[in-house]
Amino acid sequence: MSQETEIKATFSVPPNIIFASMTDQLQICQFTRSLALSEPHLGGKLEMFGGSILGIYEEVEEDRKIKMKWKFKEWPTYADCVVDFVGVNDSCDVRVKLTNIPSHDEFG
C-alpha cells in the first residue's frame, strides 16, 4: 500500500532563489557538501549523496514547478514528487507533495 506526505514552508527570498537551490547542480553540491547531478529538463536525472537519492525530472517550469519521479536508493519504486513555488511579495511559499511512496512492507 502506498503512502503520501506533503510539506509546506515559506522562505524570505523570491521563488527564483529557492528554485535554483533545488535544481542548479553547483548549488546542490554547495548546500549538501556532496557531489550531485542535476539535469532539470524532461527526462533529466537527479542524483544526490552518492546515489542515495535519485530522481527523474518529468516537468520543469522555471521558478514555478518541478514534477519528478523521486526515491531513496533502497526504495523498490519511485514516488511521484511535485514541488510548487508561489511568490508572495519578496517571499516564496514552497509545497512539496510526495505520492505513491512505497510502504515499508514493499521493501525486499
C-alpha positions as CSV (number, residue, x, y, z in Angstrom):
1,M,0.0,0.0,0.0
2,S,1.5,3.3,-1.0
3,Q,1.6,6.4,1.2
4,E,1.8,10.2,0.7
5,T,3.1,13.2,2.5
6,E,3.0,17.0,2.0
7,I,5.4,19.6,3.4
8,K,4.8,23.4,3.2
9,A,7.4,26.1,4.0
10,T,7.8,29.8,3.5
11,F,11.2,31.4,2.7
12,S,12.1,35.1,2.8
13,V,13.5,35.1,-0.7
14,P,11.9,35.2,-4.1
15,P,11.0,31.9,-5.9
16,N,13.9,32.0,-8.3
17,I,16.4,31.7,-5.4
18,I,14.7,28.6,-4.0
19,F,14.1,27.1,-7.4
20,A,17.8,27.5,-8.3
21,S,18.9,26.0,-5.0
22,M,16.8,22.8,-5.8
23,T,17.8,22.4,-9.4
24,D,21.2,24.0,-10.1
25,Q,23.9,21.3,-9.9
26,L,26.6,23.6,-8.4
27,Q,24.2,25.0,-5.8
28,I,23.1,21.5,-4.8
29,C,26.7,20.5,-4.4
30,Q,27.4,23.6,-2.3
31,F,24.4,23.1,0.0
32,T,24.8,19.4,0.5
33,R,28.6,19.4,0.6
34,S,28.4,16.4,-1.6
35,L,28.7,15.6,-5.3
36,A,25.4,15.8,-7.2
37,L,24.0,15.6,-10.7
38,S,21.0,17.7,-11.7
39,E,19.7,17.9,-15.3
40,P,16.5,19.9,-14.8
41,H,14.7,19.1,-18.1
42,L,12.3,16.4,-19.3
43,G,14.0,13.0,-18.7
44,G,16.9,14.6,-16.9
45,K,18.4,12.9,-13.8
46,L,18.9,14.0,-10.2
47,E,21.4,12.2,-8.1
48,M,22.5,13.3,-4.6
49,F,24.5,11.9,-1.7
50,G,26.4,9.3,-3.7
51,G,23.3,7.9,-5.3
52,S,21.3,7.7,-2.1
53,I,18.7,10.0,-3.6
54,L,17.6,9.5,-7.2
55,G,15.2,11.4,-9.4
56,I,14.0,11.8,-13.0
57,Y,12.6,15.2,-14.0
58,E,9.2,14.9,-15.7
59,E,8.2,18.6,-15.9
60,V,10.1,21.8,-15.1
61,E,8.5,25.2,-15.1
62,E,11.3,27.6,-14.1
63,D,10.6,29.3,-10.7
64,R,7.1,27.8,-10.6
65,K,7.0,24.0,-10.5
66,I,9.1,20.8,-10.6
67,K,7.5,17.4,-11.2
68,M,9.6,14.3,-10.9
69,K,10.0,10.7,-10.0
70,W,11.9,10.6,-6.7
71,K,13.2,7.8,-4.5
72,F,15.8,6.8,-1.9
73,K,18.2,4.1,-3.3
74,E,16.6,1.5,-1.0
75,W,13.0,2.1,-2.3
76,P,11.8,-0.6,-4.8
77,T,9.9,2.0,-6.9
78,Y,9.8,5.7,-7.4
79,A,7.4,8.0,-5.7
80,D,5.7,11.0,-7.5
81,C,7.0,14.3,-6.4
82,V,5.6,17.8,-7.2
83,V,7.2,20.9,-5.9
84,D,5.2,24.2,-6.3
85,F,6.8,27.6,-5.8
86,V,4.5,30.6,-5.2
87,G,5.9,34.1,-4.9
88,V,4.3,36.3,-2.3
89,N,5.8,39.8,-2.3
90,D,9.6,39.0,-1.8
91,S,8.9,35.6,-0.2
92,C,8.3,32.2,-1.6
93,D,5.8,29.5,-0.4
94,V,7.1,26.1,-1.3
95,R,4.8,23.0,-1.3
96,V,6.4,19.6,-1.7
97,K,4.0,16.7,-2.2
98,L,5.1,13.1,-2.5
99,T,2.6,10.4,-3.5
100,N,2.9,6.7,-4.3
101,I,5.5,6.3,-1.6
102,P,6.2,2.6,-1.2
103,S,5.2,1.2,2.1
104,H,7.8,-0.4,4.4
105,D,6.2,-3.8,3.5
106,E,7.2,-3.4,-0.1
107,F,10.9,-3.4,0.7
108,G,12.8,-6.6,0.0
